[in-house]
């Protein structure tokens, strides 16, 4: 079973698989304008060596900081901003309601609650032109909830996770997930999962970890296929050093799902010990990033970039 197809393409499969005991519904991300309210940075902000650093402190919202080469903070603004050769691009997302067709033939019930979808794009602060990253549609089902999460960034590369919950009037709803790597320089999605050089070895490393938490150890031993690579994630150390982790998933019963990927899967994350060549310029952080992190204990770095 290949589990990394686009979530809306998997809705039909979700309907067919909706049997067994009940599941859980993920919380939908609130509507947020992540590019609103920038603070003016001083003139020296344009000097060579300045970087944009984004992340979160504790449970706070993402914030982007403009950091000088010596680690001084020159300005900050709420949300996520990525520096590219095209200029600075803000991550924006908007939640929208969509009408659903319901589960019965004919007109949907009058009291049917609308579904929710999340639209995501990158844009300069004047909002033109946009790079549309996620533009979901709607479906004729009883419940629909779609959300998007930015897992992190490496320079202009954005790691984007989507999941969609759908209830199609079976025994329970189902969740489908997908991953995309977005190149903000090129303004398009790129494929990198198939480039993982030690993919099979990592999948075999993931197997016993998946077996350990399986609700049915006997069934776990019967899995013949290696787990699927479904997404990669950037992970930054305390001083900003980069590593890339790989998430593997395999099919399992709905009740056995661990909720880390799709509804009928269990998954595990392992270090890949691989840095793609295109990530090399950001694998070692500059002094600006190191000093910034040293001055903010507990800051969770999401990514950094510069022109």
DRENKOL-576352 format. One record per residue (C-alpha): residue number from 1; residue in three letters; chain; x, y, z. Coordinates in pm, whole numbers, padded with zeros to 5 digits. Example, Ala and Ser with C-alpha at 12.3 -4.5 7.8 and 13.67 -1.06 7.14 Angstrom:
// residues 2
(1, 'ala', 'A', (01230, -00450, 00780))
(2, 'ser', 'A', (01367, -00106, 00714))
END
This chain:
// residues 307
(1, 'unk', 'A', (00000, 00000, 00000))
(2, 'unk', 'A', (00145, 00335, -00101))
(3, 'unk', 'A', (00039, 00592, 00157))
(4, 'unk', 'A', (00182, 00920, 00032))
(5, 'unk', 'A', (-00077, 01016, -00235))
(6, 'unk', 'A', (-00248, 01354, -00225))
(7, 'unk', 'A', (-00515, 01371, 00050))
(8, 'unk', 'A', (-00808, 01474, -00169))
(9, 'unk', 'A', (-00718, 01201, -00416))
(10, 'unk', 'A', (-00750, 00960, -00123))
(11, 'unk', 'A', (-01103, 01060, -00024))
(12, 'unk', 'A', (-01260, 00784, -00231))
(13, 'unk', 'A', (-01029, 00531, -00070))
(14, 'unk', 'A', (-01120, 00672, 00271))
(15, 'unk', 'A', (-01487, 00604, 00203))
(16, 'unk', 'A', (-01417, 00248, 00101))
(17, 'unk', 'A', (-01203, 00186, 00410))
(18, 'unk', 'A', (-01442, 00341, 00661))
(19, 'unk', 'A', (-01524, 00037, 00869))
(20, 'unk', 'A', (-01439, -00087, 01219))
(21, 'unk', 'A', (-01430, 00112, 01541))
(22, 'unk', 'A', (-01444, 00490, 01573))
(23, 'unk', 'A', (-01148, 00724, 01525))
(24, 'unk', 'A', (-01046, 01075, 01623))
(25, 'unk', 'A', (-01082, 01402, 01441))
(26, 'unk', 'A', (-00783, 01635, 01418))
(27, 'unk', 'A', (-00813, 01993, 01530))
(28, 'unk', 'A', (-00830, 02242, 01245))
(29, 'unk', 'A', (-00570, 02519, 01240))
(30, 'unk', 'A', (-00724, 02862, 01307))
(31, 'unk', 'A', (-00735, 03120, 01033))
(32, 'unk', 'A', (-00412, 03319, 01064))
(33, 'unk', 'A', (-00254, 03593, 00855))
(34, 'unk', 'A', (00110, 03517, 00924))
(35, 'unk', 'A', (00244, 03816, 00734))
(36, 'unk', 'A', (00054, 04090, 00916))
(37, 'unk', 'A', (00209, 04373, 01112))
(38, 'unk', 'A', (00579, 04385, 01019))
(39, 'unk', 'A', (00800, 04608, 01231))
(40, 'unk', 'A', (01025, 04844, 01044))
(41, 'unk', 'A', (01389, 04736, 01061))
(42, 'unk', 'A', (01667, 04998, 01083))
(43, 'unk', 'A', (01864, 05087, 00768))
(44, 'unk', 'A', (02152, 04858, 00862))
(45, 'unk', 'A', (01915, 04561, 00816))
(46, 'unk', 'A', (02008, 04551, 00449))
(47, 'unk', 'A', (02376, 04495, 00522))
(48, 'unk', 'A', (02552, 04184, 00392))
(49, 'unk', 'A', (02531, 03886, 00624))
(50, 'unk', 'A', (02185, 03957, 00767))
(51, 'unk', 'A', (01959, 03652, 00792))
(52, 'unk', 'A', (01592, 03585, 00857))
(53, 'unk', 'A', (01534, 03338, 01140))
(54, 'unk', 'A', (01189, 03200, 01224))
(55, 'unk', 'A', (01064, 02972, 01497))
(56, 'unk', 'A', (00871, 02958, 01823))
(57, 'unk', 'A', (00940, 03014, 02189))
(58, 'unk', 'A', (00749, 02752, 02387))
(59, 'unk', 'A', (00386, 02734, 02277))
(60, 'unk', 'A', (00393, 03079, 02119))
(61, 'unk', 'A', (00312, 03163, 01759))
(62, 'unk', 'A', (00582, 03161, 01490))
(63, 'unk', 'A', (00790, 03479, 01473))
(64, 'unk', 'A', (01050, 03591, 01219))
(65, 'unk', 'A', (01360, 03785, 01329))
(66, 'unk', 'A', (01601, 03983, 01115))
(67, 'unk', 'A', (01946, 03910, 01260))
(68, 'unk', 'A', (02272, 04090, 01184))
(69, 'unk', 'A', (02597, 03905, 01120))
(70, 'unk', 'A', (02704, 03961, 01482))
(71, 'unk', 'A', (02380, 03816, 01623))
(72, 'unk', 'A', (02201, 04146, 01695))
(73, 'unk', 'A', (01827, 04146, 01632))
(74, 'unk', 'A', (01747, 04427, 01388))
(75, 'unk', 'A', (01374, 04369, 01367))
(76, 'unk', 'A', (01097, 04114, 01416))
(77, 'unk', 'A', (00745, 04041, 01296))
(78, 'unk', 'A', (00480, 03782, 01369))
(79, 'unk', 'A', (00460, 03488, 01130))
(80, 'unk', 'A', (00699, 03322, 00887))
(81, 'unk', 'A', (00900, 03508, 00623))
(82, 'unk', 'A', (01149, 03345, 00386))
(83, 'unk', 'A', (01432, 03536, 00213))
(84, 'unk', 'A', (01488, 03448, -00155))
(85, 'unk', 'A', (01651, 03601, -00460))
(86, 'unk', 'A', (01298, 03717, -00552))
(87, 'unk', 'A', (01278, 03913, -00227))
(88, 'unk', 'A', (01115, 03825, 00103))
(89, 'unk', 'A', (00807, 03603, 00088))
(90, 'unk', 'A', (00554, 03563, 00370))
(91, 'unk', 'A', (00375, 03235, 00444))
(92, 'unk', 'A', (00002, 03296, 00461))
(93, 'unk', 'A', (-00288, 03067, 00531))
(94, 'unk', 'A', (-00664, 03110, 00537))
(95, 'unk', 'A', (-00933, 02873, 00656))
(96, 'unk', 'A', (-01251, 02867, 00452))
(97, 'unk', 'A', (-01586, 02692, 00484))
(98, 'unk', 'A', (-01714, 02473, 00201))
(99, 'unk', 'A', (-02061, 02334, 00141))
(100, 'unk', 'A', (-02083, 01956, 00153))
(101, 'unk', 'A', (-02310, 01728, -00045))
(102, 'unk', 'A', (-02401, 01506, 00247))
(103, 'unk', 'A', (-02427, 01127, 00245))
(104, 'unk', 'A', (-02771, 01080, 00089))
(105, 'unk', 'A', (-02871, 01108, -00276))
(106, 'unk', 'A', (-03041, 01431, -00366))
(107, 'unk', 'A', (-03029, 01758, -00171))
(108, 'unk', 'A', (-02813, 01761, 00144))
(109, 'unk', 'A', (-02987, 01803, 00483))
(110, 'unk', 'A', (-03062, 02163, 00578))
(111, 'unk', 'A', (-02869, 02132, 00907))
(112, 'unk', 'A', (-02553, 01989, 00748))
(113, 'unk', 'A', (-02247, 02165, 00891))
(114, 'unk', 'A', (-02004, 02306, 00630))
(115, 'unk', 'A', (-01660, 02154, 00591))
(116, 'unk', 'A', (-01336, 02346, 00640))
(117, 'unk', 'A', (-01033, 02370, 00411))
(118, 'unk', 'A', (-00706, 02559, 00448))
(119, 'unk', 'A', (-00558, 02764, 00163))
(120, 'unk', 'A', (-00185, 02841, 00177))
(121, 'unk', 'A', (00032, 03069, -00033))
(122, 'unk', 'A', (00359, 03264, -00032))
(123, 'unk', 'A', (00361, 03629, -00133))
(124, 'unk', 'A', (00550, 03956, -00091))
(125, 'unk', 'A', (00397, 04183, 00168))
(126, 'unk', 'A', (00191, 04356, -00101))
(127, 'unk', 'A', (00044, 04008, -00167))
(128, 'unk', 'A', (00116, 04006, -00543))
(129, 'unk', 'A', (00205, 03782, -00710))
(130, 'unk', 'A', (00126, 03471, -00507))
(131, 'unk', 'A', (00282, 03127, -00501))
(132, 'unk', 'A', (-00017, 02902, -00430))
(133, 'unk', 'A', (00110, 02605, -00230))
(134, 'unk', 'A', (-00220, 02442, -00127))
(135, 'unk', 'A', (-00552, 02506, -00301))
(136, 'unk', 'A', (-00797, 02236, -00184))
(137, 'unk', 'A', (-01139, 02161, -00328))
(138, 'unk', 'A', (-01454, 02032, -00161))
(139, 'unk', 'A', (-01625, 01694, -00158))
(140, 'unk', 'A', (-01977, 01554, -00133))
(141, 'unk', 'A', (-01943, 01395, 00210))
(142, 'unk', 'A', (-02089, 01432, 00559))
(143, 'unk', 'A', (-01787, 01593, 00729))
(144, 'unk', 'A', (-01464, 01741, 00595))
(145, 'unk', 'A', (-01175, 01902, 00782))
(146, 'unk', 'A', (-00850, 01988, 00603))
(147, 'unk', 'A', (-00540, 02142, 00761))
(148, 'unk', 'A', (-00186, 02236, 00659))
(149, 'unk', 'A', (00129, 02251, 00872))
(150, 'unk', 'A', (00470, 02394, 00785))
(151, 'unk', 'A', (00707, 02139, 00939))
(152, 'unk', 'A', (01014, 02359, 00885))
(153, 'unk', 'A', (01227, 02518, 00615))
(154, 'unk', 'A', (01582, 02496, 00482))
(155, 'unk', 'A', (01668, 02822, 00308))
(156, 'unk', 'A', (01396, 02860, 00042))
(157, 'unk', 'A', (01275, 02498, 00075))
(158, 'unk', 'A', (00951, 02451, 00270))
(159, 'unk', 'A', (00844, 02116, 00418))
(160, 'unk', 'A', (00464, 02110, 00402))
(161, 'unk', 'A', (00235, 01850, 00563))
(162, 'unk', 'A', (-00136, 01820, 00479))
(163, 'unk', 'A', (-00404, 01604, 00630))
(164, 'unk', 'A', (-00775, 01578, 00565))
(165, 'unk', 'A', (-01042, 01419, 00784))
(166, 'unk', 'A', (-01352, 01295, 00603))
(167, 'unk', 'A', (-01665, 01125, 00733))
(168, 'unk', 'A', (-01848, 00948, 00452))
(169, 'unk', 'A', (-02129, 00802, 00662))
(170, 'unk', 'A', (-01957, 00471, 00732))
(171, 'unk', 'A', (-01868, 00331, 01074))
(172, 'unk', 'A', (-01621, 00614, 01135))
(173, 'unk', 'A', (-01430, 00891, 00965))
(174, 'unk', 'A', (-01081, 00859, 00822))
(175, 'unk', 'A', (-00767, 01072, 00787))
(176, 'unk', 'A', (-00546, 01090, 00478))
(177, 'unk', 'A', (-00209, 01266, 00479))
(178, 'unk', 'A', (00045, 01388, 00228))
(179, 'unk', 'A', (00377, 01570, 00211))
(180, 'unk', 'A', (00525, 01817, -00035))
(181, 'unk', 'A', (00858, 01996, -00057))
(182, 'unk', 'A', (00811, 02348, -00194))
(183, 'unk', 'A', (01090, 02545, -00363))
(184, 'unk', 'A', (01018, 02915, -00305))
(185, 'unk', 'A', (01292, 03016, -00550))
(186, 'unk', 'A', (01135, 02819, -00836))
(187, 'unk', 'A', (00777, 02867, -00714))
(188, 'unk', 'A', (00690, 02500, -00747))
(189, 'unk', 'A', (00686, 02163, -00574))
(190, 'unk', 'A', (00993, 01943, -00615))
(191, 'unk', 'A', (01039, 01568, -00567))
(192, 'unk', 'A', (01315, 01462, -00329))
(193, 'unk', 'A', (01192, 01150, -00148))
(194, 'unk', 'A', (01315, 00919, -00423))
(195, 'unk', 'A', (01666, 01066, -00391))
(196, 'unk', 'A', (01717, 00927, -00041))
(197, 'unk', 'A', (02026, 00708, -00101))
(198, 'unk', 'A', (01989, 00467, 00192))
(199, 'unk', 'A', (01612, 00434, 00169))
(200, 'unk', 'A', (01594, 00054, 00197))
(201, 'unk', 'A', (01839, 00043, 00489))
(202, 'unk', 'A', (01639, 00308, 00675))
(203, 'unk', 'A', (01314, 00123, 00606))
(204, 'unk', 'A', (01465, -00191, 00759))
(205, 'unk', 'A', (01575, 00014, 01060))
(206, 'unk', 'A', (01218, 00142, 01095))
(207, 'unk', 'A', (01063, -00208, 01084))
(208, 'unk', 'A', (01149, -00324, 01439))
(209, 'unk', 'A', (01046, 00015, 01578))
(210, 'unk', 'A', (00705, -00027, 01415))
(211, 'unk', 'A', (00680, -00384, 01546))
(212, 'unk', 'A', (00751, -00277, 01905))
(213, 'unk', 'A', (00434, -00073, 01941))
(214, 'unk', 'A', (00205, -00292, 01729))
(215, 'unk', 'A', (-00118, -00397, 01901))
(216, 'unk', 'A', (-00093, -00740, 01737))
(217, 'unk', 'A', (00271, -00864, 01750))
(218, 'unk', 'A', (00178, -01180, 01560))
(219, 'unk', 'A', (00035, -00974, 01272))
(220, 'unk', 'A', (00340, -00746, 01283))
(221, 'unk', 'A', (00566, -01040, 01207))
(222, 'unk', 'A', (00361, -01115, 00895))
(223, 'unk', 'A', (00440, -00786, 00720))
(224, 'unk', 'A', (00633, -00869, 00403))
(225, 'unk', 'A', (00668, -00529, 00242))
(226, 'unk', 'A', (00904, -00265, 00375))
(227, 'unk', 'A', (00736, 00047, 00518))
(228, 'unk', 'A', (00688, 00341, 00281))
(229, 'unk', 'A', (00889, 00662, 00304))
(230, 'unk', 'A', (00616, 00926, 00339))
(231, 'unk', 'A', (00797, 01248, 00431))
(232, 'unk', 'A', (01127, 01404, 00534))
(233, 'unk', 'A', (01166, 01667, 00805))
(234, 'unk', 'A', (01438, 01923, 00885))
(235, 'unk', 'A', (01562, 01907, 01244))
(236, 'unk', 'A', (01785, 02179, 01393))
(237, 'unk', 'A', (02012, 02129, 01692))
(238, 'unk', 'A', (02058, 02374, 01980))
(239, 'unk', 'A', (02329, 02561, 01783))
(240, 'unk', 'A', (02143, 02544, 01452))
(241, 'unk', 'A', (02310, 02239, 01296))
(242, 'unk', 'A', (02085, 02067, 01042))
(243, 'unk', 'A', (01990, 01704, 01004))
(244, 'unk', 'A', (01717, 01547, 00792))
(245, 'unk', 'A', (01485, 01286, 00945))
(246, 'unk', 'A', (01278, 01038, 00747))
(247, 'unk', 'A', (00927, 00921, 00836))
(248, 'unk', 'A', (00822, 00568, 00733))
(249, 'unk', 'A', (00467, 00433, 00748))
(250, 'unk', 'A', (00300, 00100, 00683))
(251, 'unk', 'A', (-00060, -00009, 00653))
(252, 'unk', 'A', (-00239, -00132, 00966))
(253, 'unk', 'A', (-00591, -00167, 01101))
(254, 'unk', 'A', (-00779, 00152, 01183))
(255, 'unk', 'A', (-00777, 00081, 01557))
(256, 'unk', 'A', (-00401, 00013, 01536))
(257, 'unk', 'A', (-00322, 00353, 01382))
(258, 'unk', 'A', (-00098, 00577, 01591))
(259, 'unk', 'A', (-00232, 00903, 01441))
(260, 'unk', 'A', (00110, 01013, 01313))
(261, 'unk', 'A', (00018, 00976, 00944))
(262, 'unk', 'A', (-00301, 00846, 00780))
(263, 'unk', 'A', (-00592, 00667, 00945))
(264, 'unk', 'A', (-00492, 00315, 00848))
(265, 'unk', 'A', (-00118, 00340, 00916))
(266, 'unk', 'A', (00146, 00335, 01185))
(267, 'unk', 'A', (00466, 00530, 01135))
(268, 'unk', 'A', (00805, 00607, 01285))
(269, 'unk', 'A', (01069, 00878, 01232))
(270, 'unk', 'A', (01439, 00793, 01204))
(271, 'unk', 'A', (01749, 01010, 01132))
(272, 'unk', 'A', (01834, 00972, 00762))
(273, 'unk', 'A', (02208, 01051, 00791))
(274, 'unk', 'A', (02167, 01228, 00457))
(275, 'unk', 'A', (02194, 01593, 00357))
(276, 'unk', 'A', (02076, 01658, 00000))
(277, 'unk', 'A', (02325, 01855, -00206))
(278, 'unk', 'A', (02074, 02134, -00253))
(279, 'unk', 'A', (02059, 02179, 00128))
(280, 'unk', 'A', (02438, 02206, 00167))
(281, 'unk', 'A', (02449, 02591, 00190))
(282, 'unk', 'A', (02227, 02571, 00502))
(283, 'unk', 'A', (02372, 02261, 00668))
(284, 'unk', 'A', (02612, 02467, 00882))
(285, 'unk', 'A', (02458, 02777, 01043))
(286, 'unk', 'A', (02634, 03116, 01018))
(287, 'unk', 'A', (02757, 03297, 01328))
(288, 'unk', 'A', (02442, 03514, 01323))
(289, 'unk', 'A', (02218, 03211, 01375))
(290, 'unk', 'A', (02443, 03052, 01638))
(291, 'unk', 'A', (02461, 03371, 01847))
(292, 'unk', 'A', (02088, 03431, 01809))
(293, 'unk', 'A', (02008, 03082, 01942))
(294, 'unk', 'A', (02256, 03117, 02227))
(295, 'unk', 'A', (02074, 03432, 02339))
(296, 'unk', 'A', (01733, 03255, 02338))
(297, 'unk', 'A', (01738, 02928, 02534))
(298, 'unk', 'A', (01442, 02707, 02445))
(299, 'unk', 'A', (01378, 02874, 02109))
(300, 'unk', 'A', (01260, 02612, 01856))
(301, 'unk', 'A', (01425, 02702, 01525))
(302, 'unk', 'A', (01196, 02645, 01226))
(303, 'unk', 'A', (01442, 02763, 00963))
(304, 'unk', 'A', (01668, 03044, 00846))
(305, 'unk', 'A', (01734, 03206, 00509))
(306, 'unk', 'A', (01909, 03494, 00338))
(307, 'unk', 'A', (01923, 03639, -00010))
END
